[in-house]
Amino acid sequence: MSPRKDPVEEKRSRLNDARVSPGSESSLAILRKGLSDRVSIVVAKAAEIAGELGYAVLNSEMTAAFQRFLAEPLKDKGCLAKNAILESLIRLEHQDPAVFLDAVRHVQMEPVWGGSEDTAAWLRGLAAIGLAGCDHPRALSHLVDVLADKEKPARIGAARALGALGRPEGALLLRLKLLLGDSESEVLAESFRALLALERPDEGTSFVARFLELGDEVTAEAAALALGESRKPQALTILKRSWEKARGRSLRRVHLVAMALLRTEEATDFLVSLLASENAETARGALSALGPFLYGDELRARVGKAVSERDDAALLELYEGELRKNRISPE
């Protein structure tokens, strides 16, 4: 006798049939049934597929499911369904702010070992992003609240939302947030990224540059990586100047990673020159920074040549390890 199948897993598995004929009535019917289910993980998967397939026609069913679980929150532990619904509504550019306004105020305390915790933090962050996408007239007021939320995921969402809002007021709020600081490096990193996306390149990079020298090491590392990810032309000069002054080993390595993230010819040339001529520790840092990009034939040839010319067994071993990470066989 074969073991009995889990009915919930069977429901979740059947939802995949909606992908067989995208846009068909049968596909929509499958997802409508999933969204009306009482089990949160079934609803979560239905919402995920609806967003993936671009089914804005199901927005009303998703918002109805959201309200059901909002009324009985502990039937959606960890906000699994509510998070999936908001993620899909954001992906589908849902313009009715009502669901996001409900979500941005939601707190869901659930029992954990030794007490309770709020599992709706990322939900509030998603709601902030959703409100920014709606261009709600009071979006900034809500984003300020979430930016000051006691939970890290909510603050990350608020910073991301301010970047997406595309308004100069958002840049001012992010400046204030960064000047006041945050105990979480992820929040700082998201705030730096959002600010650089909003500000004029010269103004944004010069503001972020302050934190490379004046901030603590965690803040400086977040600022360096944000500059690298921004790929702004001004960033390389700032990062090189800061790298030369930096003292901590970790911070110096992060600067090298940030330069590699710029993906410019000038930044690559500088890192290869360090690999070829600097001390062993700096060479290892430059190689590690370039490692994720060795899938390119030209760069791999240049780096391989520089490594072979140093006659350093430890550096050669590191190089071969980076090639294996990229699933490239050492030559």
N, C-alpha and C positions, 0 to 999 in steps of 0.2 A: 504494500500500500504506500503510495507516494505521499510525502509530507504535505500537509495543508499549506496552501500559499497564503501569505499575509494579504488580506483584502485591501489594506491601504496601499501597499506596494503595487498591487495589481492596478489600482486606480491610477497611481502615478505613472505606471508603465503605459497604460492605455492613452494617456495624454500625448505621448510621442506620436500617436497616429495623426495628430493635428498637423504634423510637419509633412505628411505624405502628399497632401494636395493643398498647398497654401492658397488661401483666398477662397476656397470652396465653402459651401454651406455646411458640409459635413465637418470640415475643420473647425469652423466657428461653433458648431453645435457641441463638439467635443470639449472645447475650452469653456463654453458657457456652463456646461455641466460641471466641469472642474471648479470653476469660480463659485458655483453655488454650493459646493461641498461643505460639510461641517468640520472637516479635518484641515487644520491650518497648513500642513505640509503639502496636501493636495492642491489647495488654493494657491500656495506659493509657486508651485511648479506651473500651474495653469497661467498665472500672471506672468511668469518668466517667459513662457513660450509666446504669450500674446504680445509682449514687448519685442521679442526676437523677430516675430513675423510681421510686425508693424500694424497690428490690429487695433487701430484707434477706435474702431467701431465697437470695441468691447470696453471702452473707458467707463461707461456707466455701470456695467457689471462689476468692474474692478472697484469702483468707488463704493458700490453697494456692499461688496464683500469687506472692504476696509471698514465701513461703518458697523458691520456686524461684529467684527472682532474688536473694534474700539469699544463697543458696548459691553462685550464680555472678554476683556483683555487676556485673562488667564487661559482662555481656550486657544490662544495664539502665543505660546510660551516663546520668549526670546524675540517677540515681534517678527517672527519668521515670515508670515504671510503679509503683514502690513509693510514690512521693508520691501518685499518682492513687488508688491503692488505699486508702491511709490517709485521704485526704480524703473518699473515699466512705464508708469505715467510720465515720468521725466523723459524717458527715452522717446515716448510718443508725443512729447511737447504738449501735454495736456494744459489747457489754458484756464480752466476753472479753478480759482485758488481755494475753494471751500475745503477740499480734502487736505490741502497742505496747511491751511490755517488750523484745522483740527489736529493735525499731526504735530505741528510745531509746539503745541502746548502739552502734548501727551507725556505723562510720566508713568512708567509701569514697574512697580516694585514687585520683585519675585523673590521667593525664599531661596537662600543659598546657605551653605554650611557656615554657621556662626552669625547669621543675620539675614539681610536682604540686600538686593542690588537693583538698580534701575536699568532695565534692559531696553529702554526706548531711546537711549542716547543717540544711536545712529539714525533712528527714525526722525528725531528732531533735526539732525544734520541734513538728511534727505529732504525734509520739509523746507528747510532754508533754501536748498538748491532749487526745489520746485517753485517756491515763491519768486525767486530771482528770475526763473524762466517765464513766469506769468507776467512779470513787470507789474506786480501788485503795488498800488500807490503807497502802502505802508510797509512794503517789503523791508526797507532799511531799518525800521523800528524793530521788526521781528528779528532781523539778522543781528542787530546789536545784542538783543537778549540772548540769542543762541551763541554768539561769540563770547559771551561771558558765562556760558553754561558751566556747571561744575564738572561735567563729564567730557573727557577728551574727544570721543567721536563726534559729539555735537559741535564742538568748537572747530574741528577739522571741516565739517560740512559747511559751517557758517563762513569760514575763510574761503573755501572753494566757491561758495555762492556769491560772495562779494566780488571775486574775480570774474565770475560769469555775468554779473549784473552789468558790467561795462560802464559804470558811472563814476565820475570823479569823486563823489562823496564816499564811494566804497574805498577808494585809495586812501582817503583821509582816515577812515576808520581803521584800515589795516596799518597805517603808519602809527596810529595811537596804540593799537594792540601790540605792535612790535616794540615800541618804546616802553610800554608797561611790562612786556615780557610774558612768558608762559613757562610753566614747569615741564611741559611736554615738547620734546623736539619735533614730533610729527606736526603739532599745531604750528610751531614756528616755521617749519619747512613749507607747509601749505600756505601760510600767510605771506612768506617771502615770494613764493611762486605767483600767488594771486596779485600781489602788489606789482611785480615785474610785468605781469600781463596787462595791467591797467595803466601804469605810468608811462610817460614818454621815456624812451630808452636811456637818455642821459640822466634824467631826474631819478628814475627808478634804480638804475645801477649805482649811482652815487650815494643814494640813501642806504641801499643794502650794503654797500662797501663799508659803511661805518661799523657795522656789526662784526666785520672780519677782525678788527683790531680792538674795538672797545667792549665787545660782548664777551661772555664766558665761552669756554671751548665748545660746549654743546650748541650755543647760539651761532658761533662763528662757523661751525661745520654745516649747520642748516643753511646759513647764508651763502656759503661757498657752493654747496650743491645746487641751490636755487639759481645762482648765477650761471652755473654750468648748464643746467637744464633750460635756461632761458634762451641760450644760443645768441645772446645779444653781442654785437661786434665789440662793444666796449668792455665786455666781461674779461677777456683774456688779459688785458693790461692790468686790470684790477687784481685778478687772481695771481698773476706772476709777481706783482709788487708785494702782495700779502704773503705769498709763499716764501719769498726771500726773507721776510721778517719773522715768520712763524717759528716758534720754538718747539712746541709739542710734536712728537712723532706722529700721533694720530691725526692731528690737524694738518700737518704737512702732507700726509698721504691723501687726505680728503681733498685738499687743494688740487693735487694731481688728478684725482678722479674727476673733479669738476672741470678741469681743463680738457680732459678726454671727452667729456660729455658735450663740449661745445661742437665737436665734429668738424672743426675748420682746419684747413691746410696749415695755417700758422700755428694753431695749438698742437697739431700732430707733429709738426716739425720740431717744436720746442721739446715735446716729450721724448721724441726719438733722440734728440741731442743730449738730453739728460741720461738716457739709457746708454748712450755711447761713451760719455765722457765724465759723468759724475761719480761720486763714491758708491760703494756697493749698496748701501741702504737706499739711497735716492734712486739708483738704477732699478732696484726691485720695486720700489713704489711706482716708478714710471711704467714698468712692464705690467704690473698688476692693473694699473689704470687703463692701459691700452688693451689688456687681455680680452675683454668682451668684443672687441672690434677686429680681432685677428682673422675673422672669416674672409676679409677682403684680401685678395692675392697680393696687391701692391704693398699694403701695409705689412702683411705677414712677411714678405720678402725683406723689407727694410728692417723690421724688428729682428728677424732671424739673423740677418747679416751683422747687426750691431751686437747681438748676443754672442755670436760665434767669434767675433773679433776680440771680445773681452777675455776669453779663456777663463771663465768663472763657472765651475761645475754647479754651484748652487743656483746661479742665475739660469743656466741651461736647463736645470731640472724644473725651475719655476716656469720657464718658457714652454717646455714640453707639457707641463701640467695645464697651462692655459690653452694649449692646442687641444688637449683631451676634453676640456670643458666645452670647447667649440666643436667637438667631434671631428677633429682634423688629425690625421695621422702625421706624426713628426716625419720630416723628410730625412 
